[in-house]
Amino acid sequence: MIKIALYGDTADLKIIEDILSSTFEKNNISFEIYTTSKSLVFMRSYLPNHDFKIYIVCRGEETSYILRSYKKEQASDLIFGKMSFPPTSDEITENLLRNHELSKVCPYGEYILKSKNTQRKILHEDIEYIEAEGHKTIFHLKNGDTETTSQNMGIILYRLNAKYFVRCSRKYVVNIFNIHKIHKTDGVHDIIELTSGDEIPLTNKHSKEIFSAYSLPVPRLLDD
């Protein structure tokens, strides 16, 4: 669910709300829109609230926007931009839907994997999933490579400190930005198909965590 905050005159708010709703619904993206014509409400209540991902201000012939992205769970970035007023559906798609988590692009981050004699820097976006195997943990990367470490999964998740790495079963953690599709099955677990084509299990116990972490709605991921 994407929360959007709008500020402007009452008449302008109705126009921008209608075009945003139409564009987001067409792209099967779930959203909530909050509007205000009071600047103090926008500045003091909406802007400091990290639950909002998109802020829009309508001024005359211009629409300004701020996108809140994140690198880690406790650190966020702001992306600023402008569109015409009222913006077209194409402008909204280009400027809002194709930025960071709205378009499934993994935010920048890195993990330093250390061994006795070497260390390697791994970008978050390159990690498809992580597998616990006995007393070892295996990083499965998008290029097909694997990296094995003696660090346990709990330590790795703590050091990753990124809410887009989510458990999908007891043994597996997935980077939600590298999920291509979730296949429903009649068995004890569903199947996550990754962008590489690899498949890993999704248990009922962990399915809610996956869907709540994912920016796009469930129907966008699930097979019919």
C-alpha positions as CSV (number, residue, x, y, z in Angstrom):
1,M,0.0,0.0,0.0
2,I,1.5,3.4,-1.1
3,K,0.4,6.4,1.0
4,I,0.2,9.7,-0.9
5,A,0.0,13.2,0.6
6,L,-1.5,16.1,-1.5
7,Y,-1.4,19.8,-0.7
8,G,-3.1,22.6,-2.7
9,D,-6.3,24.4,-3.3
10,T,-9.5,22.4,-2.9
11,A,-10.3,22.5,-6.7
12,D,-6.7,21.5,-7.6
13,L,-6.7,18.7,-5.2
14,K,-9.8,17.1,-6.8
15,I,-8.2,17.3,-10.2
16,I,-4.8,15.8,-9.1
17,E,-6.5,13.1,-7.0
18,D,-8.6,11.9,-10.0
19,I,-5.7,11.6,-12.3
20,L,-3.5,9.9,-9.7
21,S,-6.2,7.4,-8.8
22,S,-6.8,6.6,-12.5
23,T,-3.1,6.0,-13.2
24,F,-2.4,3.9,-10.1
25,E,-5.5,1.8,-10.6
26,K,-4.6,1.2,-14.3
27,N,-1.2,-0.1,-13.0
28,N,-2.8,-2.3,-10.3
29,I,-1.0,-0.4,-7.5
30,S,-2.8,-0.1,-4.2
31,F,-2.8,3.3,-2.6
32,E,-4.3,5.7,-0.1
33,I,-4.5,9.5,-0.8
34,Y,-4.6,12.1,2.0
35,T,-5.4,15.7,1.1
36,T,-5.1,19.0,2.8
37,S,-5.4,22.7,1.8
38,K,-3.7,23.8,5.1
39,S,0.0,24.3,4.9
40,L,0.6,23.6,8.6
41,V,-1.1,20.3,8.4
42,F,1.1,19.3,5.4
43,M,4.3,20.5,7.0
44,R,3.8,19.3,10.5
45,S,1.7,16.1,10.0
46,Y,2.4,14.7,6.6
47,L,6.0,15.6,5.8
48,P,7.5,14.1,9.0
49,N,5.5,10.9,8.6
50,H,7.7,8.3,7.1
51,D,4.6,6.1,6.2
52,F,4.0,8.5,3.2
53,K,6.0,7.5,0.1
54,I,4.8,10.3,-2.2
55,Y,4.2,14.0,-1.4
56,I,2.6,16.3,-4.1
57,V,2.1,20.1,-4.0
58,C,-0.1,21.8,-6.6
59,R,0.9,25.4,-7.4
60,G,-0.5,27.2,-10.3
61,E,0.7,25.6,-13.6
62,E,3.2,23.3,-11.8
63,T,3.0,20.1,-9.8
64,S,6.0,19.5,-7.4
65,Y,6.6,16.1,-5.9
66,I,8.8,14.4,-3.3
67,L,9.4,10.7,-3.3
68,R,10.6,9.0,-0.1
69,S,12.9,6.1,-0.8
70,Y,15.1,4.1,1.6
71,K,18.5,2.6,1.7
72,K,18.0,0.9,5.1
73,E,15.1,0.6,7.4
74,Q,16.3,3.5,9.5
75,A,17.5,5.8,6.7
76,S,15.5,7.3,3.9
77,D,16.3,9.5,0.8
78,L,14.1,12.1,-0.8
79,I,13.8,12.5,-4.5
80,F,12.5,15.9,-5.8
81,G,10.9,16.7,-9.2
82,K,8.3,18.7,-11.1
83,M,5.5,18.0,-13.5
84,S,2.9,20.1,-15.3
85,F,-0.5,20.8,-13.8
86,P,-2.5,18.8,-14.2
87,P,0.1,16.1,-15.0
88,T,-0.7,13.6,-17.7
89,S,-0.9,9.9,-16.9
90,D,2.4,9.5,-18.8
91,E,4.1,12.1,-16.6
92,I,2.9,10.3,-13.5
93,T,4.1,6.9,-14.8
94,E,7.5,8.3,-15.8
95,N,8.2,10.4,-12.7
96,L,6.4,8.5,-9.9
97,L,5.9,4.8,-10.9
98,R,9.4,4.3,-12.3
99,N,11.3,5.5,-9.2
100,H,12.9,3.0,-6.7
101,E,10.5,0.7,-4.8
102,L,7.5,1.8,-6.9
103,S,9.0,0.1,-9.9
104,K,10.7,-2.8,-8.0
105,V,14.2,-1.2,-8.2
106,C,16.3,-2.2,-5.2
107,P,17.6,0.8,-3.3
108,Y,21.4,1.1,-3.0
109,G,23.1,-0.8,-0.2
110,E,26.0,-3.1,0.3
111,Y,27.0,-6.0,2.4
112,I,30.7,-6.8,3.3
113,L,31.2,-10.5,3.3
114,K,34.3,-11.4,5.3
115,S,36.2,-14.6,5.5
116,K,39.6,-15.4,7.2
117,N,41.8,-14.0,4.4
118,T,39.5,-12.0,2.1
119,Q,36.4,-9.8,2.1
120,R,34.0,-9.0,-0.7
121,K,31.5,-6.1,-1.2
122,I,28.1,-7.3,-2.4
123,L,25.5,-4.9,-3.5
124,H,22.0,-5.5,-2.1
125,E,20.5,-5.4,-5.6
126,D,22.8,-8.3,-6.7
127,I,21.4,-10.6,-3.9
128,E,18.5,-12.7,-5.1
129,Y,18.1,-14.8,-2.0
130,I,20.0,-16.2,1.0
131,E,19.9,-19.8,2.0
132,A,20.7,-21.4,5.4
133,E,22.5,-24.7,4.9
134,G,23.6,-26.5,8.0
135,H,26.1,-24.3,9.8
136,K,26.7,-22.2,6.7
137,T,24.8,-19.5,4.9
138,I,24.8,-19.2,1.1
139,F,24.3,-15.9,-0.9
140,H,22.7,-16.6,-4.3
141,L,23.5,-13.7,-6.6
142,K,21.7,-12.6,-9.8
143,N,24.6,-13.5,-12.0
144,G,24.4,-17.1,-10.9
145,D,27.4,-16.9,-8.5
146,T,27.2,-18.0,-4.9
147,E,29.1,-16.9,-1.8
148,T,29.3,-19.1,1.3
149,T,29.9,-17.8,4.8
150,S,30.0,-19.3,8.3
151,Q,27.9,-16.4,9.6
152,N,24.4,-17.5,10.6
153,M,21.3,-16.1,9.1
154,G,20.4,-14.0,12.1
155,I,23.7,-12.1,12.1
156,I,23.4,-11.5,8.3
157,L,19.9,-10.1,8.5
158,Y,21.0,-7.8,11.4
159,R,23.9,-6.5,9.4
160,L,21.9,-6.1,6.2
161,N,19.4,-4.0,8.2
162,A,17.1,-3.7,5.1
163,K,13.4,-4.4,5.2
164,Y,13.3,-5.7,1.7
165,F,15.1,-8.9,2.7
166,V,12.3,-11.0,4.1
167,R,12.0,-14.6,5.2
168,C,9.9,-16.8,2.9
169,S,10.6,-20.0,4.8
170,R,12.7,-21.3,7.6
171,K,15.7,-21.7,5.4
172,Y,15.3,-18.9,2.9
173,V,15.4,-15.1,2.8
174,V,14.5,-13.3,-0.4
175,N,15.2,-9.9,-1.8
176,I,11.6,-8.8,-2.7
177,F,12.9,-6.6,-5.5
178,N,14.1,-9.7,-7.3
179,I,10.7,-11.6,-7.1
180,H,9.2,-12.1,-10.6
181,K,6.1,-14.1,-9.7
182,I,4.5,-16.1,-6.9
183,H,2.9,-19.4,-8.1
184,K,0.0,-20.8,-6.1
185,T,0.2,-24.6,-5.6
186,D,-1.9,-27.3,-3.9
187,G,1.0,-28.3,-1.8
188,V,2.2,-27.3,1.6
189,H,3.9,-24.2,0.2
190,D,3.7,-21.8,-2.8
191,I,6.7,-21.2,-5.1
192,I,8.5,-17.9,-5.5
193,E,9.9,-17.5,-9.1
194,L,12.9,-15.1,-9.1
195,T,14.0,-12.8,-11.9
196,S,16.8,-15.3,-12.7
197,G,14.3,-18.1,-13.1
198,D,15.3,-19.8,-9.8
199,E,12.5,-21.0,-7.6
200,I,12.3,-21.1,-3.8
201,P,9.5,-22.1,-1.4
202,L,7.0,-19.7,0.3
203,T,5.3,-21.1,3.3
204,N,1.9,-20.0,4.6
205,K,3.6,-18.8,7.8
206,H,5.7,-16.3,5.9
207,S,3.4,-15.3,3.0
208,K,2.0,-12.3,5.0
209,E,5.5,-11.0,5.6
210,I,6.3,-11.1,1.9
211,F,3.1,-9.3,0.8
212,S,3.3,-6.7,3.5
213,A,6.9,-5.9,2.6
214,Y,6.2,-5.6,-1.1
215,S,5.2,-2.2,-2.5
216,L,2.9,-3.5,-5.2
217,P,-0.4,-5.3,-4.5
218,V,-0.8,-9.1,-4.3
219,P,-2.7,-9.5,-7.6
220,R,0.4,-8.2,-9.4
221,L,2.5,-11.1,-8.2
222,L,0.1,-14.0,-8.0
223,D,-0.7,-16.4,-10.8
224,D,-4.4,-16.5,-11.8
